[in-house]
Every structure is written in structure tokens, then in C-alpha cells.
Amino acid sequence: MRTMRFAVPAIFAAAVLHLVPTLVEAQACASTGAIAGTVRNGDGAPIPRVELSTSRSVAASSDSVGHFRLTGVCAGTGVLRARRIGFKAEELPVDVTAGETLRMEIVLEAVPLDLAPLVIAARPTPMTLRLRDFYNRRQRNAGHFFTREDLEPFDNRQLSDAMRARVPGARIVSNALGSRIRLRSQRCAPMVWLDGMSTPAGEFDIDVLQTSSIAAMEVYSGPATIPAEFRTPFGRDACGGAIVIWTRVGPDQWDVPRPRPASKVESDVATALPIYNATEVDEQAQVDSAAIVQPAYPDSLLAFAVEGDVVAEFVVDTTGHPLSGTIRIISTTARSFGESVLRAIQSSRFLPARKDDRPVRQIMTLPFRFTTDPRKE
């Protein structure tokens, strides 16, 4: 058993080298061996999902700890290809002995960024200031708290459905007068607060509100959990608990980017067209400022003026759309930032790269910066 080690030098480009189809038909050969080993980055961390292949073997991918194994490799000299989006693709010489396993340690260098980040600047609004109190209470109070993301699956259903599904002990009784709600074993109707104002005494039919119109909701099942600001002087909350509802305000609260489904053309050419990096094309793929969807600043982070950075990577196809299945977040300072960027990219359009006077597919690595400093707008 032999061991070979390759250290791949860094490059200063914006994407990886030309990708070829991931599956190469195995060809008959007199004798075969195998290639096995690990793939790591320059810091020694394993790299998963690296595609490895030779000219006459079936491709294999590295696992979660960077290990890989290629079998049925024709004996003799050849070339091992190692490719993964975000790293420099390499072709390494190998010499396989029949019946033996060639051990290799491969080091791939990450592709550095060369694009200025897209800045998402936002100022606190009355809505985010209200939600700041919501998130503060969620940290220090007992109760049930629902964000827009929690309520979104119920947007086409009644609010009482969300209460039944998410609040333990919630009971809904519907009659000709509407939906009556009771929390746990409470005998009275809960006090309902709407955008900081208490509703009139008596039953309040929560199903008169569209679930899609709600930004956040708080449910306190008993008097011991209700914050002081939502207690009433006549003690109604002591009997039935309290429900606090915050509605969505302003157009940006509604314009949430949605994923664009892959077209049939995209699916048909997904494995047929080559993918280039920025150094291999005549005109690089560019951000189209008129067609880029601005990522939404997550309410929970804007409420506390939390700033952050995201780096996304994806393939821009020949029509300028991100190729379905290639969009991923390389790094993010907060998960909510990454999720917002993913949704925005899926609905955005870019200027495609060109090579030999025709549009081609190209890998793009794009940084984003979220800030609450209005001077950076």
C-alpha cells in the first residue's frame, strides 16, 4: 500500500475551475485497483461532498469527514480529478497498481472572494421597536411565542387552527357567533390585546383575523405568566389568560421573497452544460441591480440592531437565473441572515456570463452585509 500527498496551491479567482459531468462510464481494462484517502482544506478540516473521478472509473464523493474510495480504477498511470464548488478544482497524477489501494491525502484551497458585498441596510421602525419588546419578553417570560415563520404554515387556515396545534391545552368551540377559545382549564375567555390595545370585554373571535396578517403572537395561559403590561385592572386576565397579537405593518412586512421553481429547461440541461469559473469566460456573470431581490432583514435581529455577514455560492445559468439545487450558504453570522439570503437569491436574476459570444453557466460567490447604520445605505 502506497501513500501520496498533494498540497494544492491557492489561486486568486472568484470561482472554481470548469466542472464536467459527474459520472464517467467505467471502461473495461485488463486489471484494476482502488484509490482511497481524505480531502481537507488548508487548515486541515475535512471537506465533504468533493467529487473524485478518473477517466475510466465511476465517480465517488467524499463523506462528512472527507473520506473517499474509488474502486475499479484501471491499473497504470492516470489522472484523479477532485472538484467541489467553493474550492479550486484539481487534476492530480496517480499510478495505480493492480489489486492494490493507492492512499492519497488531498488538500484543496478555498477560492477567495473578489466581489464587494451587497449591503442590506435597515433602520428600526415602529414595527421593529414593538417586536423588540416581543423578543425581550420571549427571553424572560413563560408563555407561548409565535413569530411570522411559526405562523406561516397556517397562512391559508384559521388562526384557531394554529392555536390548537401549537398551544397545549387550547380548546376551540365554534358556534353561530364565531370561534370561542379557552386556554387550558380556564373557564373564562382570555383577554385579547391587538397591537398593544386591549379589545372590548366579552368574547373575541380570533378567526376574524387573517393568520397571514399577523407578525407575532404571545399566549399566556394563566395569570402567573402574564407580564404586567398586559394585566387589566378588572382582573379578566386572571380568569382566562391573555393573547397578545401583533399585526404586520407596512409593505416590507409582506414582500417576503419566495423560491422560484426550476423550469423544465433548467432540469433538462442540469447535467448537460459545462460550468465555468470567472477566469474562463469572456464576460463574467454580474449582479443585475434591476432584478436583484433585497433580502429581508430578520425582525428578531433588527429589533436588537444585530448586524452580520453572509457569503452565498450558486451557479448562474444561461438565462441569468440561479440554477436550482446549487444555491448554498458558505458562511453566516446568524442562521436567520442565511435563510433570508437564500430566499432572495432564489427569486433574483443576474446577468449571465458569456464565452465565445454566447451565454454560459458560471459559478458566483456573493457576499452580503446586514447593517443598521443608515450611513451605509
Secondary structure as GFF3:
##gff-version 3
##sequence-region A 1 377
A	DSSP	beta_strand	2	7	.	.	.	ID=ss1
A	DSSP	beta_strand	32	40	.	.	.	ID=ss2
A	DSSP	beta_strand	51	53	.	.	.	ID=ss3
A	DSSP	beta_strand	60	61	.	.	.	ID=ss4
A	DSSP	beta_strand	67	74	.	.	.	ID=ss5
A	DSSP	beta_strand	76	83	.	.	.	ID=ss6
A	DSSP	beta_strand	90	96	.	.	.	ID=ss7
A	DSSP	beta_strand	101	107	.	.	.	ID=ss8
A	DSSP	beta_strand	118	121	.	.	.	ID=ss9
A	DSSP	alpha_helix	126	140	.	.	.	ID=ss10
A	DSSP	beta_strand	144	146	.	.	.	ID=ss11
A	DSSP	alpha_helix	148	151	.	.	.	ID=ss12
A	DSSP	three_ten_helix	152	154	.	.	.	ID=ss13
A	DSSP	alpha_helix	159	166	.	.	.	ID=ss14
A	DSSP	beta_strand	171	175	.	.	.	ID=ss15
A	DSSP	beta_strand	178	182	.	.	.	ID=ss16
A	DSSP	beta_strand	191	194	.	.	.	ID=ss17
A	DSSP	beta_strand	197	198	.	.	.	ID=ss18
A	DSSP	three_ten_helix	206	208	.	.	.	ID=ss19
A	DSSP	three_ten_helix	211	213	.	.	.	ID=ss20
A	DSSP	beta_strand	214	220	.	.	.	ID=ss21
A	DSSP	three_ten_helix	223	225	.	.	.	ID=ss22
A	DSSP	three_ten_helix	228	230	.	.	.	ID=ss23
A	DSSP	alpha_helix	236	240	.	.	.	ID=ss24
A	DSSP	beta_strand	242	247	.	.	.	ID=ss25
A	DSSP	three_ten_helix	251	253	.	.	.	ID=ss26
A	DSSP	alpha_helix	264	269	.	.	.	ID=ss27
A	DSSP	beta_strand	275	276	.	.	.	ID=ss28
A	DSSP	three_ten_helix	278	280	.	.	.	ID=ss29
A	DSSP	beta_strand	286	287	.	.	.	ID=ss30
A	DSSP	alpha_helix	299	302	.	.	.	ID=ss31
A	DSSP	beta_strand	308	316	.	.	.	ID=ss32
A	DSSP	beta_strand	328	332	.	.	.	ID=ss33
A	DSSP	alpha_helix	335	346	.	.	.	ID=ss34
A	DSSP	beta_strand	350	351	.	.	.	ID=ss35
A	DSSP	beta_strand	353	355	.	.	.	ID=ss36
A	DSSP	beta_strand	358	371	.	.	.	ID=ss37
A	DSSP	three_ten_helix	374	376	.	.	.	ID=ss38
###
